[in-house]
Amino acid sequence: MNKGDPAQYLYLILMGRVAIHYKPYDGPPLILTRLNQGDVFGWSAVTGSPKYTSSTVSEGDLIALRVHRKGLWNLVDKSPDTGRTIIDRLANMVSPRWANAHQQIQPLLNSNHTIKKE
């Protein structure tokens, strides 16, 4: 996953480790954080951002579950309670890195997720 790629997938790390890189326009890439088993990345796909805002680099072998944004929102449509529970748990997983994850995702759930579901 690279900064600027279409934000279509959310990833759950089952095994391995990734580094989250951010490349400012006027400097070298920075490592924002490292993620391990059980961590989630690609949150832009859930929030409706059209593109990823950072890149990931695997630091060795990696096994991850990849879920398309459309699949997550279809789950919310077909089974609202289950879908919201899953998305809420995903927000809990990312919230140590992203302090306002719940505040950003809750309006999407409450407004029938008016994000682009490509």
Summary of the structure (lengths in Angstrom):
residues: 118
radius of gyration: 14.2
end to end distance: 17.0
largest distance: 45.1
contacts: 322
relative contact order: 0.22
helix: 33%
strand: 27%
